[in-house]
Amino acid sequence: MIASASRRTEAIIARESRTALVVWGFVASFCLLLLVAIIAAPVALAVGHTGFASAIYKSFSFLCHQIPERSFHIAGHKFAVCSRCTGLYSGFAFATLGYPIFRSLKRTDTPRIIWLLLSAVPLLIDFSLTYFGIWQNTHLTRFTTGALFGAVAAIYILPGLIELSASLRRRLQRPAQTQSTL
């Protein structure tokens, strides 16, 4: 009886570990795909694939202002998003990729919310100082403040997605387990 319960517990832990790995892999792949798209738009435009580039620019236009003066450029064409959004996406992607190195995917607890709020402070200062005409921010300041916030946000979002996926999986399996016992 005890051995049977132990095997069931081990099976549940193994399933949840696989779920966490799948979620992490999906999120990391999606983030990398976004980064590739951000850089692929100007490259595609430079080599004459205007339709493909236009689709990428249009997709990102719902998320970013895409002001050319505030964007990185490749081959004379702007990235699909501004430098701050490039930082946000990059920070999130690289924090997601490195997440399992620094923290177990099995852990779904998050640090205190103050750390997320504090990571937004440099971004707000950079934005505010420029908005009020105190100083002019640069691509580097926009990128780095965005990357900091994006990286810290990943530490909060990834555990939430893993927990949500595990919870959904448990809910979906519960009816199947109840029917099999009847």
N, C-alpha and C positions, 0 to 999 in steps of 0.2 A: 504494500500500500504506500509506504513512504518512498520507495524507489520509483513507483509510478508517478507520484506527485513531483518528485525531483526531476524525472525525465520531462514531464509536462512543463515545468518551470524553465528547464534548459531549452526546450523547444521554443517557448515564448520569447525568451531572451535572444535566441538565435534569429527568430523571425523579426524582432524589433531592431536588431543590429543590421540585418539585411535591409529593412525598410529605411533606416537612417542612412545607410550607405547609398541606396538608390536615390533618396531625396538629395543627399549631398551631391552625387554625381550629376543628377538632373540640373540642379541649381548652378553648379560650377560650369557645366556645359552651356547652359543658357546664357550665363554671364559672359563667357568667352565668345559665344556667338554674337552677342550684342557688341562687344569690343571689336570684333572682326568687322561687323557691319558698319560701325562708326568710321573705321579707317578705310573700309572697302569703298565707301561712297565717293570720296575724292579720287581714289585710284581708278575706279570704274569710269568716272567722268573724264579723267585724264587720258584714258585709252579709248574713249569713244563709246562706251556703253551707257549712253545717257538714260535710256529707259530704266535700266537696273538701278543706276545712281538716283534717279528721280524717285523711284519707289522707296528707297532707303531714306532719302531726305524727307519725303512726305510722311513716312512712318514716324520718324523722330520729331517732326514738326509739332506733333501733338504734345510732346514732352519737353521741348526746349525752344527758346526763342531763335536760335541759330544765327545770331548776329555775326556777320563775317569778321568784324573787328575784334570780337571776343572769342574767336575760334582759332584752333591750330589749323595749319594748312599743309597739304602735301601736293606737290606738282602744281601749285598755284590755285588749288581748290580747297575750300574749307572742309573740316571734318563734319560729320552729320550732326554733331552737337557742339555746343560751346566748350571752352576749356574747363569751366567748373563742372559741367555735366560729364565731360570726359573723365575728370578726376573722380566724380561720384561713382561712375560705372567701373572705372579701373580699381579704385579702392575696394569697392564691394566685391569685384571679381577676384582680386588677389587675396583678400581676407577669406573669401569662401574657399579658394584653392588651398590656402594654408591652414584652414581651420582644424582639420584632423591632426595636424602636427602639434598644435598647441593645446587642443582640448578634445576630449573624447566625444564622438558623435552620439554616444549613449546619453550624455548629459543634456538635459533640456532646460535646466535652470539658466537664468541670465544674470549678468552683473546688475548692480543697482542702477536704476534709470538715470541717476545723476551723471554717470559716465557718458551716456548718449547725449544728454543735454550739454555737458561740458565740451564734447567733441564738436558741437554746433557753434560754440562761441567764436572760434577763429573765423569761421565762415561768416557769421553775422557781423563781426568787427570789420572784416575785409569789405563786405558789401556796404555796411553803414558808412565807413570812412569815405568810400567812393561816392556813395549816394549824396552825402552832405558836402561834397567837394573838398574834403580835408586832404585827401591824397588820391592818386589814381592807381588802382590795382593793376596787376599784370597777369599775363597768362599763367605764370608760375604761381602767384599767390592764389588765383582762382582755382587752378588745378590742385595744389597741395591742400587747400582748405576743403575742397570737395572730396579729395581722396581720403583725408582723415575722417570726415563724417561718413563717407561710404563704407570705409573699413570697419568703423565701430558699429554702424547700422547692421552689418552682416552678422556680428556677434549676437545681435538680438533677434534678427529675422530668421536665421538658419535654425536655431533650436526651436523656434515657434513652428516652423514648417515641418520639422522632424516630428515634433509632438503631435501636431495636427494630423499628419499622415498616419502615425501609429494609432492615434485615436480613431480615425476613420477605418483603418484596417480592422481594429478590434470590433468596432460596431458592425462592420460588414460580415465578419466571421461569426459573430454571436448567433444570428439566426440560423446559419448553416450548422453550427455545433448543436443548437437546440433541436433542430430537425433530425440530426443523425442519432440523437439519443432516444428519440421516440420510437 
